[in-house]
Amino acid sequence: MSSVRPSGCFWKISRHRRVWTFSRRDTVIITLPGVILIALIRLFPMPEGALPAPVYFLQSGQVCSLNGYGLAVSQITNESISIESFDVSPTTGDIVFVAGNSLILQDGTGKRTVLIQGAELPPEESDIDAYNSPERIAGRIATPRWSPDGSSIAFIQNGLMLINPEDCSLLELHPNSQLPPPGENWDCTVFNSVESWSPDGERILVTAYSYPLSSIHRIYSAMKGLSGNCSLYTLIEGNVTHGWSSDGQELYLGIPGVGGQESLCRFTPPEWQNTMIGESVPARSYWFYAFPHVTPDGDVMAFVAFGQSPETPQSDYSLYRINRWGAGMTSLRDEQFAVKEVLWPSDGSGALTVNSENGLDWIPAGVGAVLHFPVSGVEMLRWGPPRH
């Protein structure tokens, strides 16, 4: 009997004569010659691999990737300073990230290009101090996100900015407000993060706040148009999760911190007004919604929890499908999950989640076992370009 534990893989592999055993915490597979492929297909039931595309994430301050079959983890970056945020080009797979307050591009060959060298920022004394520091507001570089066509990158630097990675040309989409001098006060808008682009590339979802910020719960979501009506629309306050329709004409926000009607909201053009579609039975039951995803036929999939008070956030969620009005709720799985982050494939066939222990799980939307990937310490999930 021999046993090995390959680097970067949490499977224990044992051999006795011609019989191989693959085992880990919750799975044991015993194979005979000629049947190992059958065992692996059953273990990874999705066609053409366990995932629809490679997935990228932060682990120990570096960008890493898990291939589409979920078997190999690779470290992509090797920065001396921890990476704060990153994104993956949907067309080329190039990585853009922020480290040391600089915006950096790394291509598929590992070539590293500093797009913007930021100034050194003062140390953070507390979260609120960081949000209200004039030096950090003006100089902080944060949250790069690629456009759907891969031609530009939105990010935060004293407002909402756009950069062309080919020639480093910059476009200021919406600057921060001028901050008042000490002793004076007026209404100021400060951009905090870029959350996502609409699939049609016409709008950008951001978070922002009014200066000075009194509580992180006062940070709100807003939408910036890029053509036609370029207004900045304030959507809703608080910590939210979101999902776009494939044409970019509907935006759903799940607000897991509150139960009832306002826990799930739909925004539509032209004025992007809020339609609250969450469910509740007043004084009895309140539904909490998180990580909505719009399916190709216009329904919404989401993680949903139930509570007896709208002010008591829940920790365990189940997977449901509902229509665009919040009705017709259909349970897709019986289990409950504590999820911290979710990536959806466009077809809604399942959800790739970061669990409460910062591990990575694939949850099929219906029949099929939950797949636990051999990786830990995961945060900030991103899809890579789909396989062809």
C-alpha beads as a LAMMPS data file, in Angstrom:
LAMMPS data file: protein, C-alpha beads

388 atoms
387 bonds

1 atom types
1 bond types

-500.0 500.0 xlo xhi
-500.0 500.0 ylo yhi
-500.0 500.0 zlo zhi

Masses

1 110.0

Atoms # bond

1 1 1 0.000 0.000 0.000
2 1 1 1.361 3.430 -0.946
3 1 1 -0.096 6.854 -0.262
4 1 1 0.674 10.303 -1.695
5 1 1 -0.773 13.783 -1.155
6 1 1 0.036 15.941 -4.212
7 1 1 0.823 19.619 -3.668
8 1 1 -2.218 21.846 -4.260
9 1 1 -4.711 18.947 -4.094
10 1 1 -6.586 17.707 -1.049
11 1 1 -7.254 14.199 -2.352
12 1 1 -5.475 11.292 -0.652
13 1 1 -4.468 8.744 -3.281
14 1 1 -3.736 5.148 -2.293
15 1 1 -2.820 2.101 -4.368
16 1 1 -2.970 -1.611 -3.617
17 1 1 -1.929 -3.741 -6.570
18 1 1 -4.202 -2.606 -9.418
19 1 1 -6.846 -0.933 -7.220
20 1 1 -6.666 2.850 -6.681
21 1 1 -8.540 4.715 -3.942
22 1 1 -9.202 8.478 -4.068
23 1 1 -10.436 9.852 -0.755
24 1 1 -10.981 13.103 1.057
25 1 1 -13.091 14.493 3.882
26 1 1 -16.491 13.491 2.495
27 1 1 -15.853 11.287 -0.542
28 1 1 -14.182 7.938 -1.195
29 1 1 -13.825 6.529 -4.716
30 1 1 -12.444 3.055 -5.326
31 1 1 -11.479 2.396 -8.939
32 1 1 -10.498 -0.633 -10.956
33 1 1 -8.673 -0.601 -14.288
34 1 1 -10.964 0.810 -16.961
35 1 1 -13.548 2.422 -14.658
36 1 1 -11.708 5.488 -13.335
37 1 1 -13.267 7.699 -16.013
38 1 1 -16.741 6.589 -14.996
39 1 1 -15.967 7.478 -11.379
40 1 1 -14.696 10.906 -12.297
41 1 1 -17.680 11.628 -14.512
42 1 1 -19.986 10.763 -11.629
43 1 1 -17.964 12.935 -9.278
44 1 1 -18.119 15.886 -11.662
45 1 1 -21.591 15.628 -13.193
46 1 1 -21.551 18.827 -15.259
47 1 1 -20.863 18.215 -18.975
48 1 1 -17.476 19.272 -20.311
49 1 1 -16.005 19.846 -16.870
50 1 1 -17.147 20.794 -13.407
51 1 1 -17.406 24.533 -14.110
52 1 1 -18.583 26.533 -17.147
53 1 1 -15.332 28.523 -17.141
54 1 1 -12.139 28.892 -15.111
55 1 1 -12.709 30.792 -11.879
56 1 1 -10.332 33.344 -10.367
57 1 1 -10.143 34.478 -6.762
58 1 1 -7.941 36.050 -4.125
59 1 1 -6.073 33.700 -1.814
60 1 1 -3.491 34.956 0.684
61 1 1 -3.385 38.315 -1.093
62 1 1 -2.660 36.912 -4.580
63 1 1 -4.824 36.170 -7.619
64 1 1 -5.243 32.427 -8.148
65 1 1 -7.295 30.375 -10.586
66 1 1 -9.111 27.075 -10.545
67 1 1 -9.383 25.413 -13.924
68 1 1 -12.750 24.536 -15.402
69 1 1 -12.553 20.969 -14.125
70 1 1 -11.976 22.132 -10.559
71 1 1 -8.848 20.019 -10.114
72 1 1 -5.885 22.403 -10.362
73 1 1 -5.218 25.651 -8.498
74 1 1 -2.634 28.020 -9.979
75 1 1 -1.223 31.214 -8.504
76 1 1 -1.368 33.901 -11.179
77 1 1 0.265 36.912 -9.507
78 1 1 3.343 37.239 -7.319
79 1 1 3.096 40.677 -5.735
80 1 1 5.170 41.725 -2.729
81 1 1 2.133 43.627 -1.400
82 1 1 -1.293 42.029 -0.974
83 1 1 -3.722 42.653 -3.821
84 1 1 -6.799 44.579 -2.713
85 1 1 -9.113 44.031 -5.684
86 1 1 -8.939 42.614 -9.211
87 1 1 -10.895 41.623 -12.288
88 1 1 -10.462 39.337 -15.299
89 1 1 -10.934 40.409 -18.913
90 1 1 -13.949 38.564 -20.379
91 1 1 -12.222 38.402 -23.772
92 1 1 -8.492 37.841 -23.182
93 1 1 -8.253 36.621 -19.596
94 1 1 -5.830 39.444 -18.719
95 1 1 -5.831 40.391 -15.041
96 1 1 -6.145 43.954 -13.770
97 1 1 -5.577 44.549 -10.063
98 1 1 -4.764 47.104 -7.394
99 1 1 -1.715 46.619 -5.179
100 1 1 0.199 49.310 -3.310
101 1 1 -2.335 51.863 -4.585
102 1 1 -1.292 51.223 -8.186
103 1 1 -3.409 49.931 -11.066
104 1 1 -1.564 47.011 -12.678
105 1 1 -2.250 44.868 -15.756
106 1 1 -0.911 41.334 -16.133
107 1 1 -1.436 39.444 -19.390
108 1 1 -1.554 35.716 -20.063
109 1 1 2.220 35.477 -20.444
110 1 1 2.801 37.024 -17.015
111 1 1 3.893 40.390 -18.410
112 1 1 3.156 43.053 -15.805
113 1 1 2.364 46.670 -16.749
114 1 1 1.707 49.488 -14.287
115 1 1 -1.158 51.477 -15.784
116 1 1 -1.330 54.078 -12.998
117 1 1 1.193 54.602 -10.202
118 1 1 -0.779 55.987 -7.271
119 1 1 0.497 58.084 -4.402
120 1 1 1.262 56.566 -1.026
121 1 1 -1.816 56.771 1.180
122 1 1 -1.913 57.696 4.876
123 1 1 -2.479 54.731 7.219
124 1 1 -6.042 53.817 8.150
125 1 1 -6.932 54.532 11.769
126 1 1 -10.483 53.174 11.495
127 1 1 -12.989 52.380 8.767
128 1 1 -14.828 55.664 9.179
129 1 1 -11.572 57.661 9.280
130 1 1 -10.532 56.043 6.005
131 1 1 -13.814 56.983 4.321
132 1 1 -13.510 60.576 5.558
133 1 1 -9.795 61.151 4.910
134 1 1 -9.432 63.838 2.185
135 1 1 -6.072 62.352 1.177
136 1 1 -7.526 58.875 0.727
137 1 1 -10.650 60.165 -1.034
138 1 1 -8.507 62.035 -3.582
139 1 1 -5.732 59.493 -4.049
140 1 1 -7.140 56.009 -3.470
141 1 1 -7.248 53.668 -6.490
142 1 1 -9.811 50.875 -6.118
143 1 1 -12.087 48.184 -7.578
144 1 1 -11.182 47.881 -11.289
145 1 1 -13.842 46.213 -13.447
146 1 1 -13.508 45.312 -17.130
147 1 1 -16.178 46.380 -19.608
148 1 1 -18.151 43.501 -21.194
149 1 1 -16.249 43.878 -24.475
150 1 1 -12.867 44.002 -22.741
151 1 1 -11.954 47.389 -24.227
152 1 1 -11.833 49.480 -21.054
153 1 1 -11.615 49.329 -17.280
154 1 1 -13.745 51.284 -14.822
155 1 1 -12.186 52.065 -11.441
156 1 1 -12.233 54.562 -8.583
157 1 1 -9.738 57.434 -8.294
158 1 1 -11.233 60.634 -6.893
159 1 1 -14.421 59.692 -8.683
160 1 1 -15.499 57.193 -11.329
161 1 1 -12.803 56.761 -13.984
162 1 1 -12.345 54.821 -17.214
163 1 1 -9.010 53.718 -18.682
164 1 1 -8.125 52.198 -22.056
165 1 1 -5.472 49.576 -21.249
166 1 1 -4.018 49.787 -24.762
167 1 1 -2.813 53.396 -24.526
168 1 1 -3.571 54.273 -20.875
169 1 1 -5.884 57.101 -21.961
170 1 1 -8.180 58.222 -19.149
171 1 1 -11.773 59.425 -19.112
172 1 1 -13.377 60.969 -16.039
173 1 1 -16.958 59.684 -16.001
174 1 1 -18.076 61.354 -12.777
175 1 1 -15.744 63.155 -10.349
176 1 1 -16.131 63.220 -6.597
177 1 1 -17.654 66.421 -5.264
178 1 1 -15.294 69.092 -4.017
179 1 1 -14.890 68.562 -0.286
180 1 1 -15.640 71.504 2.020
181 1 1 -12.801 73.163 3.932
182 1 1 -12.549 72.515 7.690
183 1 1 -15.403 74.123 9.599
184 1 1 -17.750 74.221 6.614
185 1 1 -20.281 71.724 5.390
186 1 1 -22.123 71.095 2.126
187 1 1 -23.533 68.098 0.272
188 1 1 -20.698 66.036 -1.252
189 1 1 -20.829 62.781 -3.206
190 1 1 -17.844 60.437 -2.902
191 1 1 -17.530 57.310 -5.062
192 1 1 -16.551 54.227 -3.089
193 1 1 -16.452 51.219 -5.449
194 1 1 -17.274 49.904 -8.913
195 1 1 -19.559 46.888 -8.564
196 1 1 -20.280 45.845 -12.149
197 1 1 -21.108 46.872 -15.716
198 1 1 -24.485 46.160 -17.247
199 1 1 -24.168 43.342 -19.818
200 1 1 -24.808 45.799 -22.679
201 1 1 -21.976 48.066 -21.486
202 1 1 -24.307 51.070 -21.165
203 1 1 -24.318 51.471 -17.375
204 1 1 -22.047 50.988 -14.376
205 1 1 -23.246 50.034 -10.904
206 1 1 -21.258 51.744 -8.144
207 1 1 -21.410 52.444 -4.439
208 1 1 -21.076 55.974 -3.082
209 1 1 -21.738 58.011 0.041
210 1 1 -22.344 61.533 1.271
211 1 1 -19.348 63.178 2.910
212 1 1 -18.714 63.072 5.807
213 1 1 -19.800 59.458 6.295
214 1 1 -21.267 58.728 9.725
215 1 1 -21.812 54.965 9.335
216 1 1 -20.888 52.344 6.732
217 1 1 -24.608 51.515 6.619
218 1 1 -25.148 54.876 4.886
219 1 1 -23.185 53.780 1.809
220 1 1 -25.614 53.476 -1.095
221 1 1 -25.786 51.871 -4.530
222 1 1 -26.029 54.102 -7.582
223 1 1 -26.044 53.714 -11.363
224 1 1 -24.133 55.806 -13.881
225 1 1 -25.226 55.904 -17.525
226 1 1 -22.520 56.051 -20.202
227 1 1 -24.523 57.197 -23.215
228 1 1 -27.777 59.045 -23.804
229 1 1 -28.951 59.903 -20.294
230 1 1 -25.694 59.975 -18.311
231 1 1 -27.320 60.873 -14.986
232 1 1 -26.238 59.284 -11.738
233 1 1 -29.221 57.485 -10.224
234 1 1 -29.229 56.798 -6.493
235 1 1 -30.821 53.385 -5.959
236 1 1 -30.832 52.138 -2.371
237 1 1 -28.858 52.390 0.862
238 1 1 -27.146 49.521 2.664
239 1 1 -25.219 46.369 1.826
240 1 1 -26.691 44.827 -1.334
241 1 1 -26.152 41.982 -3.782
242 1 1 -27.203 42.357 -7.398
243 1 1 -27.999 40.723 -10.714
244 1 1 -28.583 42.139 -14.230
245 1 1 -30.861 40.870 -16.968
246 1 1 -28.901 39.736 -20.023
247 1 1 -29.924 42.837 -22.021
248 1 1 -29.010 45.235 -19.184
249 1 1 -32.580 46.563 -18.986
250 1 1 -33.385 45.229 -15.525
251 1 1 -31.381 45.318 -12.324
252 1 1 -32.312 43.307 -9.255
253 1 1 -30.922 44.136 -5.830
254 1 1 -31.081 41.655 -2.970
255 1 1 -30.727 43.282 0.447
256 1 1 -30.022 40.472 2.937
257 1 1 -29.898 42.828 5.920
258 1 1 -33.651 43.415 5.916
259 1 1 -36.644 41.131 5.392
260 1 1 -39.903 41.604 3.512
261 1 1 -40.826 43.588 0.423
262 1 1 -37.742 45.791 0.390
263 1 1 -35.359 42.811 0.566
264 1 1 -35.714 42.256 -3.192
265 1 1 -36.009 45.226 -5.560
266 1 1 -36.283 45.539 -9.341
267 1 1 -35.068 48.667 -11.155
268 1 1 -36.026 49.442 -14.759
269 1 1 -35.392 52.329 -17.199
270 1 1 -35.804 55.085 -18.036
271 1 1 -35.755 56.537 -14.521
272 1 1 -34.612 53.326 -12.775
273 1 1 -37.386 53.485 -10.224
274 1 1 -37.597 50.899 -7.477
275 1 1 -40.268 48.163 -7.503
276 1 1 -40.109 46.201 -4.236
277 1 1 -41.031 42.565 -4.880
278 1 1 -39.945 40.731 -1.724
279 1 1 -42.473 38.559 0.108
280 1 1 -43.738 38.789 3.679
281 1 1 -46.635 37.880 5.923
282 1 1 -46.770 40.916 8.235
283 1 1 -46.073 40.124 11.903
284 1 1 -45.463 36.459 11.012
285 1 1 -42.844 35.687 8.328
286 1 1 -40.366 37.713 6.322
287 1 1 -38.318 36.589 3.344
288 1 1 -34.674 37.647 3.022
289 1 1 -33.066 37.640 -0.444
290 1 1 -29.425 37.535 -1.509
291 1 1 -27.436 37.136 -4.745
292 1 1 -30.225 37.399 -7.346
293 1 1 -29.584 36.086 -10.855
294 1 1 -31.792 36.740 -13.891
295 1 1 -32.290 33.647 -16.052
296 1 1 -32.504 33.776 -19.871
297 1 1 -36.318 33.481 -19.679
298 1 1 -36.634 36.427 -17.274
299 1 1 -37.178 34.568 -14.004
300 1 1 -34.998 35.248 -10.976
301 1 1 -32.947 32.751 -9.008
302 1 1 -31.826 33.762 -5.543
303 1 1 -30.774 32.529 -2.148
304 1 1 -33.736 33.030 0.185
305 1 1 -34.078 32.763 3.963
306 1 1 -37.078 33.076 6.268
307 1 1 -37.352 34.902 9.573
308 1 1 -39.964 36.122 12.032
309 1 1 -38.620 39.678 12.179
310 1 1 -37.607 41.906 9.248
311 1 1 -34.788 43.337 11.356
312 1 1 -33.032 40.047 12.152
313 1 1 -30.719 39.046 9.269
314 1 1 -30.487 35.330 8.553
315 1 1 -27.393 33.180 8.033
316 1 1 -28.744 30.071 6.280
317 1 1 -30.301 30.392 2.814
318 1 1 -32.023 28.024 0.391
319 1 1 -32.009 28.197 -3.390
320 1 1 -35.263 29.361 -5.042
321 1 1 -36.625 30.442 -8.399
322 1 1 -39.261 33.198 -8.649
323 1 1 -40.843 35.284 -11.391
324 1 1 -39.989 38.939 -12.062
325 1 1 -42.795 40.077 -9.742
326 1 1 -41.474 38.088 -6.790
327 1 1 -44.251 35.483 -6.943
328 1 1 -44.354 31.840 -8.021
329 1 1 -41.580 30.870 -5.601
330 1 1 -40.194 27.404 -6.390
331 1 1 -37.669 25.607 -4.213
332 1 1 -34.699 24.274 -6.197
333 1 1 -32.936 22.478 -3.338
334 1 1 -33.874 21.238 0.134
335 1 1 -30.586 22.141 1.847
336 1 1 -29.665 25.403 3.499
337 1 1 -26.378 27.159 2.790
338 1 1 -24.343 29.848 4.523
339 1 1 -22.981 31.729 1.508
340 1 1 -20.639 34.723 1.535
341 1 1 -20.275 35.228 -2.214
342 1 1 -21.838 33.795 -5.382
343 1 1 -20.963 33.510 -9.070
344 1 1 -23.724 32.480 -11.458
345 1 1 -23.271 31.042 -14.959
346 1 1 -25.522 32.799 -17.448
347 1 1 -27.815 29.782 -17.850
348 1 1 -28.495 29.536 -14.105
349 1 1 -27.531 25.846 -14.027
350 1 1 -26.094 26.302 -10.544
351 1 1 -24.185 28.643 -8.269
352 1 1 -20.512 28.766 -7.430
353 1 1 -20.320 29.922 -3.822
354 1 1 -17.857 30.880 -1.128
355 1 1 -19.111 29.150 1.996
356 1 1 -18.889 30.281 5.620
357 1 1 -15.430 28.694 5.945
358 1 1 -14.135 30.456 2.815
359 1 1 -14.213 27.226 0.861
360 1 1 -15.575 26.878 -2.660
361 1 1 -18.749 24.938 -3.518
362 1 1 -20.724 24.287 -6.688
363 1 1 -24.466 24.070 -5.906
364 1 1 -26.486 22.638 -8.806
365 1 1 -29.886 24.240 -9.382
366 1 1 -31.853 21.047 -8.919
367 1 1 -30.773 17.420 -9.032
368 1 1 -27.138 16.672 -8.301
369 1 1 -24.790 16.606 -5.338
370 1 1 -23.112 19.746 -4.051
371 1 1 -19.499 19.732 -5.210
372 1 1 -16.831 20.835 -2.723
373 1 1 -13.614 21.991 -4.396
374 1 1 -10.197 21.370 -2.824
375 1 1 -9.422 25.024 -2.097
376 1 1 -9.678 27.263 0.972
377 1 1 -9.116 30.894 1.945
378 1 1 -11.156 32.096 -1.061
379 1 1 -12.508 35.605 -1.555
380 1 1 -13.544 37.858 -4.460
381 1 1 -14.734 35.397 -7.129
382 1 1 -14.437 36.196 -10.846
383 1 1 -15.189 34.144 -13.966
384 1 1 -12.509 33.850 -16.600
385 1 1 -13.319 33.659 -20.337
386 1 1 -15.516 30.637 -21.103
387 1 1 -14.006 27.559 -22.674
388 1 1 -14.501 27.107 -26.403

Bonds

1 1 1 2
2 1 2 3
3 1 3 4
4 1 4 5
5 1 5 6
6 1 6 7
7 1 7 8
8 1 8 9
9 1 9 10
10 1 10 11
11 1 11 12
12 1 12 13
13 1 13 14
14 1 14 15
15 1 15 16
16 1 16 17
17 1 17 18
18 1 18 19
19 1 19 20
20 1 20 21
21 1 21 22
22 1 22 23
23 1 23 24
24 1 24 25
25 1 25 26
26 1 26 27
27 1 27 28
28 1 28 29
29 1 29 30
30 1 30 31
31 1 31 32
32 1 32 33
33 1 33 34
34 1 34 35
35 1 35 36
36 1 36 37
37 1 37 38
38 1 38 39
39 1 39 40
40 1 40 41
41 1 41 42
42 1 42 43
43 1 43 44
44 1 44 45
45 1 45 46
46 1 46 47
47 1 47 48
48 1 48 49
49 1 49 50
50 1 50 51
51 1 51 52
52 1 52 53
53 1 53 54
54 1 54 55
55 1 55 56
56 1 56 57
57 1 57 58
58 1 58 59
59 1 59 60
60 1 60 61
61 1 61 62
62 1 62 63
63 1 63 64
64 1 64 65
65 1 65 66
66 1 66 67
67 1 67 68
68 1 68 69
69 1 69 70
70 1 70 71
71 1 71 72
72 1 72 73
73 1 73 74
74 1 74 75
75 1 75 76
76 1 76 77
77 1 77 78
78 1 78 79
79 1 79 80
80 1 80 81
81 1 81 82
82 1 82 83
83 1 83 84
84 1 84 85
85 1 85 86
86 1 86 87
87 1 87 88
88 1 88 89
89 1 89 90
90 1 90 91
91 1 91 92
92 1 92 93
93 1 93 94
94 1 94 95
95 1 95 96
96 1 96 97
97 1 97 98
98 1 98 99
99 1 99 100
100 1 100 101
101 1 101 102
102 1 102 103
103 1 103 104
104 1 104 105
105 1 105 106
106 1 106 107
107 1 107 108
108 1 108 109
109 1 109 110
110 1 110 111
111 1 111 112
112 1 112 113
113 1 113 114
114 1 114 115
115 1 115 116
116 1 116 117
117 1 117 118
118 1 118 119
119 1 119 120
120 1 120 121
121 1 121 122
122 1 122 123
123 1 123 124
124 1 124 125
125 1 125 126
126 1 126 127
127 1 127 128
128 1 128 129
129 1 129 130
130 1 130 131
131 1 131 132
132 1 132 133
133 1 133 134
134 1 134 135
135 1 135 136
136 1 136 137
137 1 137 138
138 1 138 139
139 1 139 140
140 1 140 141
141 1 141 142
142 1 142 143
143 1 143 144
144 1 144 145
145 1 145 146
146 1 146 147
147 1 147 148
148 1 148 149
149 1 149 150
150 1 150 151
151 1 151 152
152 1 152 153
153 1 153 154
154 1 154 155
155 1 155 156
156 1 156 157
157 1 157 158
158 1 158 159
159 1 159 160
160 1 160 161
161 1 161 162
162 1 162 163
163 1 163 164
164 1 164 165
165 1 165 166
166 1 166 167
167 1 167 168
168 1 168 169
169 1 169 170
170 1 170 171
171 1 171 172
172 1 172 173
173 1 173 174
174 1 174 175
175 1 175 176
176 1 176 177
177 1 177 178
178 1 178 179
179 1 179 180
180 1 180 181
181 1 181 182
182 1 182 183
183 1 183 184
184 1 184 185
185 1 185 186
186 1 186 187
187 1 187 188
188 1 188 189
189 1 189 190
190 1 190 191
191 1 191 192
192 1 192 193
193 1 193 194
194 1 194 195
195 1 195 196
196 1 196 197
197 1 197 198
198 1 198 199
199 1 199 200
200 1 200 201
201 1 201 202
202 1 202 203
203 1 203 204
204 1 204 205
205 1 205 206
206 1 206 207
207 1 207 208
208 1 208 209
209 1 209 210
210 1 210 211
211 1 211 212
212 1 212 213
213 1 213 214
214 1 214 215
215 1 215 216
216 1 216 217
217 1 217 218
218 1 218 219
219 1 219 220
220 1 220 221
221 1 221 222
222 1 222 223
223 1 223 224
224 1 224 225
225 1 225 226
226 1 226 227
227 1 227 228
228 1 228 229
229 1 229 230
230 1 230 231
231 1 231 232
232 1 232 233
233 1 233 234
234 1 234 235
235 1 235 236
236 1 236 237
237 1 237 238
238 1 238 239
239 1 239 240
240 1 240 241
241 1 241 242
242 1 242 243
243 1 243 244
244 1 244 245
245 1 245 246
246 1 246 247
247 1 247 248
248 1 248 249
249 1 249 250
250 1 250 251
251 1 251 252
252 1 252 253
253 1 253 254
254 1 254 255
255 1 255 256
256 1 256 257
257 1 257 258
258 1 258 259
259 1 259 260
260 1 260 261
261 1 261 262
262 1 262 263
263 1 263 264
264 1 264 265
265 1 265 266
266 1 266 267
267 1 267 268
268 1 268 269
269 1 269 270
270 1 270 271
271 1 271 272
272 1 272 273
273 1 273 274
274 1 274 275
275 1 275 276
276 1 276 277
277 1 277 278
278 1 278 279
279 1 279 280
280 1 280 281
281 1 281 282
282 1 282 283
283 1 283 284
284 1 284 285
285 1 285 286
286 1 286 287
287 1 287 288
288 1 288 289
289 1 289 290
290 1 290 291
291 1 291 292
292 1 292 293
293 1 293 294
294 1 294 295
295 1 295 296
296 1 296 297
297 1 297 298
298 1 298 299
299 1 299 300
300 1 300 301
301 1 301 302
302 1 302 303
303 1 303 304
304 1 304 305
305 1 305 306
306 1 306 307
307 1 307 308
308 1 308 309
309 1 309 310
310 1 310 311
311 1 311 312
312 1 312 313
313 1 313 314
314 1 314 315
315 1 315 316
316 1 316 317
317 1 317 318
318 1 318 319
319 1 319 320
320 1 320 321
321 1 321 322
322 1 322 323
323 1 323 324
324 1 324 325
325 1 325 326
326 1 326 327
327 1 327 328
328 1 328 329
329 1 329 330
330 1 330 331
331 1 331 332
332 1 332 333
333 1 333 334
334 1 334 335
335 1 335 336
336 1 336 337
337 1 337 338
338 1 338 339
339 1 339 340
340 1 340 341
341 1 341 342
342 1 342 343
343 1 343 344
344 1 344 345
345 1 345 346
346 1 346 347
347 1 347 348
348 1 348 349
349 1 349 350
350 1 350 351
351 1 351 352
352 1 352 353
353 1 353 354
354 1 354 355
355 1 355 356
356 1 356 357
357 1 357 358
358 1 358 359
359 1 359 360
360 1 360 361
361 1 361 362
362 1 362 363
363 1 363 364
364 1 364 365
365 1 365 366
366 1 366 367
367 1 367 368
368 1 368 369
369 1 369 370
370 1 370 371
371 1 371 372
372 1 372 373
373 1 373 374
374 1 374 375
375 1 375 376
376 1 376 377
377 1 377 378
378 1 378 379
379 1 379 380
380 1 380 381
381 1 381 382
382 1 382 383
383 1 383 384
384 1 384 385
385 1 385 386
386 1 386 387
387 1 387 388
